[in-house]
Amino acid sequence: MNKRRFLPFCLVVAAVVVGCQSQNKTQTTDNPLLMAYETPFQVPPFDKIKLTHYRPAFDEALKQHNLEIDSIVANSEEPSFSNTIVALENAGSLLSNVSSVFFNINSANTSDSIQAIAKDLAPILSAHSDEISLNKQLFDKVKAVYAKKAELSLDAEDAKLLEETYKGFVRSGANLSDADKEKLKKINSELSVLTTQFGQNLLAETNAYELVVDKEADLAGLPDGLKKAAADEAKAKGKEGKWVFTLQNPSVMPFLQYADNRELRKQIWNAYQMRGNNGNDFDNKEPLKKIANLRLEKAKLLGYTSHAAYVLEESMAANPTNVYALLNKIWTPALAKAKTEAADIQKEIAAEKGDFTVAPYDWRYYQEKIRKAKYALNEEEIKPYFSLAAVREGAFATATKLYGLTFIALNNVPTYHEEVEVYEVKDKDGSHLGLLYADFFPRASKRGGAWMTSYRSQGTKDGKRVAPVISIVCNFTKPVGDQPALLTFDEATTLFHEFGHALHGLLSNVRYKSLAGTSVPRDFVELPSQIMENWAGDSEVLKTYARHFQTKEAIPDSLIAKLEKAGTFDQGFATVEYVSASLLDLDYHARTTPITEDVNTFEAASLKKIGLIDAIIPRYRSTYFQHIFSGGYSAGYYSYIWAEVLDSDAFAAFKEKSLYDEGTATSFRKNILERGGTGNPAEMYRKFRGADPNPVHLMKKRGLN
């Protein structure tokens, strides 16, 4: 079933706690997850939630949801849009509420105990979802309403909800025979356990590794900030006087970029690219192989040739053929540029009298040298202008100029970790739009990467807008000593990116929560996030927010000029590592027969087929490709580049007038950000732009034209 319609009952849609809890006060009144939230803005009472509360809360929420479904099925009235479709939309609010807290905590501040609960819950929630989506009596009612849709005089949003509800049942197997339904339930249960296991294995592998350096000479080339951070890490781990580097991106990536010691670069690189591939208890080869094969089995059971065909039916791309066509079109010029970049690196190695061929653990190191020589651009010279506070305020200011929003820091709202910041977001008329949580720094209890999520999705109740509670979670460079967190330009861009997702959730203005905010196809959901990246790097915007953390002076024109000149530098590498991962994703999920070979053999064949050079590996190798094996992007990792066609073209609409053109911003807000999943994405885009997107803007942006 379309996960956007039915897993929302369990995981996606966050909503206020419904009043049915009063039926069993003795069981619920001592559990904060089962009571009305008596907190500012009715946010989750994180300070009161204990580990022992989760399972009883899930048990009660599942029970209540079943009662709500039973009530819909037992209704003797003729099935209608109100008593069936809307009732189904509103059912499961308590379960959604409990799930949104638990699974967000599991991602951002987990523990062994929380992971154990998650593993136990996976098959339970999968079975619960299946019991609803494969309920024949329930589907018969939905089908009856859908059959008379032309007679119902529904408006566009009502019609979309009906369409998505019906499709959700069909895509979840409601039309299958009883025997095939049982097969599907078994597959879904296995997948829920395996995808959970994949993510937990990856976190364990990432946390297990340390590169311990005990000789200061081995730190040659590293920036002072990175050395101080490594010293702090060592002290925290009881290794004072040494330096500890980890596989968290703010540690491993700058180490690869600056460390003169090639052997140490090789050591940490191998640890990074072998995560989940070490033949130990956390090995992901067999789990991911089972996941891919089970997804194929499920797709065929539902009448599709492949998992990709099943997934992409609901996307802008429509089918695997169109995705392959886009990726292959970009691949050829990108690979050519990457080969030129590799040749430049080889010349640099030769100039240093090196007698080795460039390896993946050499790329970032030598490209940094070439960048300094070619553009006189030193990232350490730039970072002082990108303190976390300055970048965050820059993102806020951009939203203020575009949409009139204001952001007010709150200190009276409970959070799940002391590092989390909370802001009230108000519209230009002063009305309350929603809350924004921001969690910026890495820790062992947080999975890697950056993402946006919600604790309560926007919707409407009793004719009034329910304000969303949105969260962005990142893994940025931490403060060191008295120095604030200084971001790389890539990290600054990531903050703007996730903030763009947050705006999509915050500005949502729809009636039905399952259609709110980011409830859109994967290859459209990245448009609101990626368009914000354009403001992050625009010279006019940089001068307003990129200020030296000590002198408060704006970034000088000379540094902006260097950034702009280097804008397409190393884009061959960046594009190739991304597209190769996207093609690897498709190769796993567009196949029509099960994988029989070893995962490493499969991956090697996929990369050989496209001619990937030895000096570059995919952005994610199979065994740590969390996006596709536990993160919801299976057959969808291409979405970022698909959306980049959209965002490059959309930003051009602003540049044709002005960066903050009021009419263009209003159109983007009204036609894209506010509408969530209530319309057809291509039509929504055309209403904003007046035409289909032109890919020429993407090719120019990446220097591939």
C-alpha positions in Angstrom: 0.0 0.0 0.0 1.1 3.5 -0.6 3.1 4.2 2.5 2.0 7.8 2.4 -1.6 6.8 3.1 -1.3 3.9 5.5 1.9 3.9 7.4 0.9 7.5 8.3 -1.4 5.8 10.8 1.7 4.5 12.6 4.7 6.6 11.7 4.2 9.7 9.6 1.2 11.7 10.6 1.5 13.4 13.9 -1.7 14.7 15.5 -3.1 15.9 18.8 -4.2 13.3 21.3 -7.8 12.3 20.8 -10.3 12.3 23.7 -11.0 8.5 23.7 -8.3 8.0 26.4 -10.8 8.8 29.1 -12.3 5.3 28.6 -9.4 3.8 30.7 -8.0 6.4 33.0 -6.3 3.9 35.3 -4.0 2.8 32.5 -3.4 6.1 30.8 -3.2 8.9 33.4 0.3 8.0 34.6 1.7 7.8 31.1 2.6 11.2 29.5 2.3 9.8 26.0 -1.3 8.9 26.6 -2.4 12.2 28.2 -3.2 15.5 26.6 0.1 17.4 26.5 -0.1 20.2 29.1 3.0 21.9 27.6 3.5 25.1 25.7 2.0 24.6 22.2 1.1 21.1 23.2 4.5 19.7 22.3 5.6 16.3 23.6 6.5 16.3 27.3 10.0 15.0 26.6 11.1 15.7 30.2 8.4 13.4 31.6 8.7 10.5 29.1 10.6 7.5 30.3 11.7 4.3 28.6 9.0 2.3 30.4 6.3 4.5 28.9 6.8 3.5 25.3 5.5 -0.1 25.1 2.3 0.5 27.2 1.7 3.6 25.1 2.0 1.6 21.9 -0.3 -1.1 23.3 -3.0 1.4 24.2 -2.6 3.3 20.9 -2.9 0.1 18.9 -6.0 -0.9 20.8 -7.6 2.5 20.3 -6.8 2.5 16.6 -8.4 -1.0 16.2 -11.5 0.3 17.9 -11.7 3.2 15.5 -11.3 0.9 12.5 -13.9 -1.5 13.9 -16.3 1.5 14.3 -15.9 2.5 10.6 -16.5 -1.1 9.5 -19.5 -1.6 11.8 -21.3 1.6 10.7 -24.6 0.5 9.2 -25.1 3.7 7.2 -24.3 3.7 3.5 -20.5 4.3 3.0 -19.9 8.0 2.4 -16.9 10.3 2.0 -17.5 11.5 5.6 -18.2 8.3 7.5 -15.5 6.3 5.6 -12.8 8.4 4.0 -12.6 11.2 6.5 -13.2 8.8 9.4 -10.3 6.7 8.2 -8.2 9.8 7.8 -8.9 10.8 11.4 -8.4 7.3 12.9 -5.1 6.4 14.6 -4.2 9.9 15.9 -3.0 8.5 19.2 -0.9 5.9 17.5 0.5 8.5 15.2 1.3 10.7 18.2 3.1 8.0 20.1 5.0 6.8 17.0 6.2 10.3 16.0 7.8 10.7 19.4 9.3 7.2 19.7 10.7 6.9 16.1 12.1 10.4 16.1 13.9 9.7 19.4 15.2 6.4 18.0 16.8 8.4 15.2 18.1 11.4 17.1 18.8 10.2 20.6 18.7 6.4 20.8 20.0 3.8 23.2 20.4 0.1 23.2 17.1 -0.2 25.1 15.3 2.0 22.6 16.7 0.1 19.7 15.5 -3.2 21.3 12.0 -1.8 21.6 12.2 -0.6 17.9 13.2 -4.1 16.8 10.4 -5.7 18.8 7.8 -3.2 17.5 8.8 -3.5 13.8 6.8 -6.7 13.1 3.9 -5.6 15.4 3.4 -2.3 13.6 3.8 -4.0 10.2 1.1 -6.5 11.1 -1.1 -3.8 12.4 -0.8 -1.8 9.2 -1.5 -4.9 7.2 -4.6 -5.7 9.2 -6.0 -2.4 8.2 -4.9 -2.3 4.6 -6.0 -5.9 3.9 -9.3 -5.6 5.8 -11.9 -6.6 3.1 -14.9 -5.1 4.8 -13.1 -1.8 5.2 -11.8 -1.8 1.6 -15.3 -2.6 0.3 -16.5 0.6 2.0 -13.7 2.6 0.5 -14.3 1.1 -2.9 -18.0 1.9 -2.7 -17.3 5.6 -2.1 -14.6 5.6 -4.8 -17.1 4.1 -7.3 -19.4 7.0 -7.0 -16.8 9.8 -6.8 -18.2 11.5 -9.8 -21.5 12.0 -8.0 -20.1 13.4 -4.8 -19.3 17.0 -5.8 -16.0 16.9 -4.0 -13.6 19.8 -4.1 -10.0 19.2 -5.3 -8.6 18.4 -1.9 -11.4 16.0 -1.0 -11.0 14.3 -4.3 -7.3 13.9 -3.8 -7.8 12.4 -0.4 -10.3 9.9 -1.8 -7.9 9.0 -4.7 -5.0 8.5 -2.3 -7.0 6.4 0.1 -8.3 4.1 -2.6 -4.8 3.8 -4.3 -3.3 3.2 -0.9 -5.5 0.1 -0.3 -4.9 -1.2 -3.8 -1.1 -0.7 -3.7 -1.1 -2.4 -0.3 -2.7 -5.6 -1.7 -6.4 -5.1 -0.9 -7.3 -6.8 -4.2 -5.1 -9.9 -3.6 -6.5 -13.3 -2.8 -6.5 -14.4 0.8 -3.5 -16.7 0.2 -1.5 -13.9 -1.4 -2.5 -11.5 1.4 -0.9 -13.9 3.9 2.2 -14.0 1.8 2.3 -10.2 1.7 1.9 -10.0 5.5 4.9 -12.3 5.9 7.0 -10.2 3.5 6.1 -7.0 5.2 6.9 -8.3 8.6 10.3 -9.6 7.4 11.1 -6.3 5.7 10.2 -4.3 8.8 12.7 -6.3 10.9 15.4 -6.3 8.3 15.3 -2.6 7.5 15.4 -1.8 11.3 18.4 -4.2 11.6 20.2 -2.5 8.7 20.0 0.9 10.4 21.0 -0.4 13.8 24.0 -2.3 12.3 25.2 0.8 10.5 25.0 2.9 13.7 26.9 0.3 15.6 29.6 0.1 13.0 30.0 3.9 12.8 30.3 4.2 16.6 32.7 1.3 17.0 35.6 2.7 15.1 38.3 5.1 16.4 41.5 6.3 14.8 43.7 7.0 17.8 46.7 9.2 17.1 49.4 9.4 19.8 52.1 11.3 17.8 51.6 15.0 17.1 53.7 14.6 14.0 50.9 12.4 12.5 48.6 15.4 12.7 50.5 17.3 10.1 48.3 19.3 7.7 45.2 19.2 9.9 43.6 22.5 10.9 43.8 23.5 14.5 40.1 23.3 15.0 40.0 19.7 13.9 43.0 18.8 16.1 41.3 20.4 19.1 38.1 18.5 18.4 40.0 15.2 18.2 41.7 16.0 21.5 38.4 16.7 23.1 37.0 13.4 21.7 40.0 11.6 23.2 39.6 13.2 26.6 35.9 12.3 26.6 36.9 8.7 25.9 39.5 8.5 28.6 42.5 8.9 26.3 43.7 12.4 27.3 46.9 13.4 25.6 45.9 11.6 22.4 43.7 12.5 19.4 40.7 10.5 18.4 39.0 10.7 15.0 35.7 9.0 14.2 33.6 8.0 11.3 31.2 10.9 11.9 31.3 13.2 8.9 32.7 16.3 10.7 35.7 14.2 11.8 36.4 11.8 8.9 35.9 14.1 6.0 38.2 16.9 7.0 40.8 14.3 8.1 40.7 13.0 4.5 40.8 16.5 3.2 43.9 17.7 5.2 45.9 14.9 6.7 49.4 14.7 5.2 49.8 11.1 6.5 48.6 9.0 3.6 48.7 5.8 5.6 46.4 7.2 8.2 44.1 8.5 5.5 43.9 5.0 4.1 43.1 3.5 7.5 40.2 5.8 8.3 38.9 5.6 4.7 38.9 1.9 4.7 37.0 1.8 7.9 34.5 4.3 6.5 33.9 2.5 3.2 33.8 -1.0 4.8 31.0 -0.2 7.3 28.6 -3.1 7.4 30.9 -5.2 5.3 33.3 -6.7 7.8 31.8 -10.2 8.3 30.9 -9.5 12.0 27.7 -9.3 13.9 26.9 -6.0 12.2 27.4 -7.1 8.7 24.7 -5.8 6.3 25.4 -7.9 3.2 22.8 -10.6 3.9 20.2 -8.3 5.3 20.3 -5.9 2.3 20.2 -8.8 -0.1 17.1 -10.2 1.6 15.6 -6.7 1.6 16.1 -6.3 -2.2 14.8 -9.8 -2.9 11.8 -9.4 -0.6 10.9 -6.1 -2.2 11.0 -7.7 -5.6 8.8 -10.6 -4.4 6.3 -8.1 -3.0 6.2 -6.0 -6.2 5.5 -9.1 -8.3 2.8 -10.2 -5.9 1.2 -6.8 -6.4 1.4 -7.1 -10.2 4.6 -5.1 -10.9 7.7 -6.2 -12.8 10.1 -4.7 -10.2 10.2 -2.8 -6.9 11.3 0.3 -8.9 8.2 0.0 -11.1 6.1 -0.2 -8.0 7.7 2.8 -6.3 8.1 5.0 -9.3 4.5 4.7 -10.4 3.8 7.3 -7.7 6.6 9.6 -8.7 7.1 12.4 -11.2 9.5 10.2 -13.1 6.8 7.6 -13.5 9.0 4.6 -14.3 12.6 3.2 -14.2 13.2 4.0 -17.9 12.8 7.7 -17.4 15.1 7.7 -14.4 17.8 5.7 -16.2 17.5 8.2 -19.1 18.0 11.2 -16.9 21.0 9.7 -15.0 22.7 8.4 -18.1 22.3 11.8 -19.7 24.2 13.4 -16.8 26.6 10.5 -16.3 28.5 10.9 -19.6 29.7 14.6 -19.2 30.1 14.1 -15.4 32.4 11.1 -15.9 34.4 13.0 -18.5 34.9 15.8 -16.1 35.8 13.5 -13.3 38.5 11.9 -15.4 40.0 15.3 -16.1 40.0 16.0 -12.4 41.7 12.7 -11.7 44.4 13.6 -14.3 44.9 16.9 -12.5 45.4 15.1 -9.2 47.8 12.7 -10.8 49.9 15.7 -12.0 49.9 17.1 -8.5 51.1 13.7 -7.2 53.9 13.6 -9.8 54.9 17.1 -8.9 55.4 15.9 -5.3 57.5 13.0 -6.6 54.8 10.6 -5.6 55.0 7.1 -7.3 51.4 6.0 -6.7 48.1 6.2 -8.6 45.4 8.4 -7.0 43.2 6.4 -4.7 39.8 7.3 -3.2 41.5 8.3 0.1 43.8 10.7 -1.9 41.0 12.6 -3.8 39.9 15.1 -1.2 43.4 15.7 0.0 44.8 16.6 -3.4 41.7 18.4 -4.6 42.0 20.7 -1.6 45.6 21.5 -2.7 44.5 22.1 -6.2 41.7 24.4 -5.1 44.1 26.4 -3.0 46.5 26.8 -5.9 43.9 27.4 -8.6 41.5 29.6 -6.7 43.5 30.7 -3.6 40.6 29.3 -1.7 41.3 27.9 1.7 38.3 26.4 3.5 39.9 27.3 6.8 39.9 30.9 5.7 36.2 30.7 5.0 34.9 28.9 8.1 35.2 31.8 10.5 32.5 33.5 8.4 30.1 30.6 8.8 29.5 30.2 12.5 26.4 28.1 13.2 24.6 31.1 14.7 25.3 33.2 11.7 24.2 30.6 9.2 21.0 29.8 11.2 20.1 33.5 11.3 20.9 33.8 7.6 18.4 31.0 6.9 15.8 32.7 9.1 16.4 36.1 7.5 15.9 34.6 4.0 12.5 33.2 5.1 11.6 36.6 6.5 12.4 38.4 3.3 10.7 35.8 1.2 7.6 35.1 3.2 7.5 37.6 6.1 8.2 34.9 8.8 9.7 35.6 12.2 11.5 33.1 14.5 11.4 33.5 18.2 13.7 31.5 20.4 11.9 29.6 23.3 13.4 28.4 26.5 10.2 27.1 28.2 9.6 24.2 25.9 10.7 20.6 26.7 13.3 19.0 24.5 14.7 15.5 24.2 18.4 16.7 24.5 20.1 19.6 26.0 21.6 20.7 22.7 18.2 21.0 21.0 16.9 24.6 20.2 13.3 25.5 19.8 11.7 28.4 17.9 8.2 29.7 17.5 7.5 30.6 13.9 5.0 33.4 13.1 3.6 34.5 9.9 3.9 38.1 8.6 0.6 39.0 10.2 1.9 37.8 13.6 -0.2 34.7 13.7 1.3 31.4 15.0 2.5 29.1 12.2 4.2 26.3 14.1 7.3 25.3 16.1 10.7 24.5 14.8 13.1 22.2 16.7 16.8 22.2 15.7 19.3 19.6 16.7 22.7 20.3 15.1 25.6 18.2 16.5 26.7 14.6 16.2 26.6 12.1 19.0 26.8 8.4 19.4 23.1 8.2 20.0 22.2 9.9 16.7 22.3 8.3 13.3 24.4 10.1 10.6 23.2 12.5 8.0 20.7 15.3 8.1 16.9 15.2 7.9 13.7 17.0 8.6 10.8 15.3 10.5 7.7 16.3 12.4 6.2 15.7 15.8 2.9 17.0 14.6 1.9 17.5 11.0 -0.3 20.4 9.9 -4.0 19.7 9.4 -7.4 21.1 10.3 -9.6 20.4 13.3 -13.0 21.8 13.9 -12.4 24.2 11.0 -9.2 25.6 12.6 -5.6 25.1 11.4 -3.6 22.7 13.5 -0.1 24.1 13.7 2.8 21.8 12.9 5.7 20.9 15.1 8.7 20.4 12.8 12.3 19.3 13.5 15.6 19.5 11.6 18.4 17.1 12.7 22.0 17.5 11.5 25.5 16.4 12.3 27.6 19.5 12.1 31.1 20.4 13.4 30.9 21.0 17.2 32.1 24.0 19.0 35.7 23.7 20.3 36.8 25.4 23.5 35.8 29.0 23.4 35.3 28.9 19.7 31.7 28.5 18.4 30.7 25.9 15.9 32.3 26.9 12.6 30.7 25.3 9.6 32.1 24.4 6.2 30.3 25.9 3.3 28.9 22.5 2.6 27.5 22.3 6.1 26.0 25.8 5.8 24.3 24.7 2.6 23.0 21.6 4.4 21.4 23.8 7.0 19.6 25.9 4.4 18.6 22.6 2.7 17.0 21.1 5.8 15.5 24.5 6.7 13.8 24.4 3.2 12.2 21.1 4.2 11.1 22.7 7.4 9.4 25.5 5.6 7.5 23.0 3.5 6.1 21.5 6.7 5.6 24.8 8.5 3.8 26.7 5.7 1.6 23.8 4.8 -2.1 24.9 4.7 -4.3 21.9 3.9 -7.3 20.3 5.6 -6.0 16.7 5.8 -2.9 15.9 7.6 -2.0 12.9 5.4 -1.7 15.4 2.5 0.2 18.0 4.5 3.7 19.4 3.9 6.2 16.9 2.6 3.5 14.3 1.7 4.5 14.5 -1.9 6.5 12.2 -4.3 10.1 11.7 -3.4 11.4 13.4 -6.6 9.3 16.5 -5.7 9.9 16.7 -2.0 13.5 17.9 -2.5 12.4 21.0 -4.5 11.6 23.1 -1.4 14.8 22.1 0.3 17.2 22.4 -2.6 15.9 25.8 -3.8 17.0 27.2 -0.4 20.6 26.1 -1.1 20.6 28.7 -3.9 20.2 31.5 -1.4 22.8 30.1 0.8 25.5 30.6 -1.8 24.2 33.7 -3.5 26.7 36.6 -3.2 24.0 39.1 -2.2 22.8 36.8 0.5 26.3 35.9 1.7 27.1 39.5 2.5 24.1 39.7 4.8 24.7 36.6 7.0 28.3 35.3 6.5 30.0 37.4 9.2 33.3 36.7 11.0 32.6 35.2 14.4 35.1 37.5 16.1 35.1 40.8 14.1 31.5 40.6 12.9 32.7 41.9 9.6 30.8 40.6 6.5 32.6 38.2 4.2 34.8 40.2 1.9 34.1 40.4 -1.9 37.4 38.7 -2.5 36.4 35.6 -0.7 32.9 35.6 -2.3 34.6 35.8 -5.7 36.8 32.8 -4.9 33.7 30.9 -3.8 32.0 31.7 -7.1 34.9 30.9 -9.2 35.3 27.6 -7.4 31.6 26.9 -7.7 31.9 24.2 -10.3 35.3 22.9 -9.0 35.3 19.2 -8.3 31.8 18.9 -9.7 32.9 15.9 -11.8 33.6 14.0 -8.6 30.5 15.2 -6.8 28.2 14.3 -9.7 29.8 11.0 -10.4 29.8 9.8 -6.8 26.1 10.8 -6.5 24.9 9.4 -9.9 26.8 6.1 -9.4 25.0 5.7 -6.1 21.7 6.5 -7.8 22.4 3.9 -10.5 23.4 1.3 -7.9 20.1 1.9 -6.2 18.2 1.4 -9.4 20.2 -1.7 -10.3 19.1 -3.2 -7.0 15.5 -2.3 -7.4 14.7 -2.3 -11.1 15.8 -5.9 -11.6 13.1 -8.4 -12.3 14.9 -11.5 -10.9 16.2 -12.1 -7.4 19.9 -11.4 -6.5 21.8 -14.6 -6.2 25.4 -13.4 -6.2 27.3 -12.0 -3.3 26.5 -8.3 -2.6 30.1 -7.2 -3.2 30.1 -9.0 -6.6 26.7 -7.4 -7.5 28.0 -3.9 -6.6 31.2 -4.3 -8.5 29.3 -5.4 -11.6 27.0 -2.4 -11.4 29.9 0.0 -11.2 31.9 -1.7 -13.9 29.0 -1.4 -16.2 29.0 2.4 -16.0 32.8 2.7 -16.1 33.3 4.2 -12.7 37.0 5.0 -12.3 38.9 3.4 -9.4 39.7 6.7 -7.8 36.0 7.3 -6.9 33.5 5.1 -5.2 29.7 5.7 -4.9 28.6 8.2 -2.3 27.2 5.3 -0.5 28.3 1.7 -0.9 25.7 -1.0 -0.6 26.3 -2.0 3.1 25.9 1.6 4.4 23.4 2.9 1.9 20.9 3.8 4.6 18.8 6.0 2.3 17.6 2.9 0.3 17.8 0.1 2.7 16.3 1.7 5.8 15.5 5.3 5.0 12.6 5.3 2.6 14.4 6.2 -0.6 14.5 2.8 -2.3 14.4 3.3 -6.1 14.4 7.0 -5.2 17.9 8.2 -4.5 17.9 9.8 -8.0 15.3 12.2 -6.5 17.9 14.8 -5.5 19.1 15.3 -9.1 15.6 15.2 -10.5 14.6 17.9 -8.0 17.7 19.8 -8.9 16.4 20.3 -12.4 13.3 21.8 -10.7 15.1 23.9 -8.1 17.6 25.3 -10.6 14.8 26.4 -12.9 12.7 27.7 -10.0 15.6 29.8 -8.6 16.1 31.2 -12.1 12.5 32.5 -11.8 13.6 34.6 -8.9 16.9 35.7 -10.6 14.9 36.9 -13.6 13.3 39.5 -11.3 15.0 39.7 -7.9 16.1 37.4 -5.1 13.2 38.3 -2.9 10.6 39.2 -5.6 7.3 39.3 -3.7 5.2 38.0 -6.5 7.5 35.1 -7.2 7.8 34.2 -3.5 4.0 34.4 -3.0 3.5 32.1 -6.0 6.0 29.6 -4.8 4.4 29.6 -1.4 0.8 29.3 -2.6 1.5 26.8 -5.4 4.2 24.6 -3.8 4.8 25.1 -0.1 1.3 25.5 1.2 -0.3 22.8 -1.0 1.5 19.7 0.3 0.3 16.7 -1.6 -3.1 18.1 -2.6 -2.3 18.4 -6.3 -0.3 16.9 -9.2 3.3 18.0 -8.7 3.9 18.7 -12.4 0.8 20.9 -12.5 1.7 22.6 -9.3 5.1 23.5 -10.7 3.6 24.8 -14.0 1.3 27.0 -12.0 4.2 28.5 -10.2 6.6 28.8 -13.2 4.2 29.0 -16.1 6.1 26.3 -17.9 7.9 23.0 -17.4 11.4 23.1 -15.9 14.3 23.7 -18.2 17.3 21.4 -17.4 19.8 23.9 -18.9 19.9 25.6 -15.5 21.1 22.4 -13.8 23.8 21.7 -16.3 25.1 25.3 -16.1 25.0 25.2 -12.3 27.2 22.0 -12.2 29.5 23.2 -15.0 28.5 20.2 -17.2 27.0 22.1 -20.1 
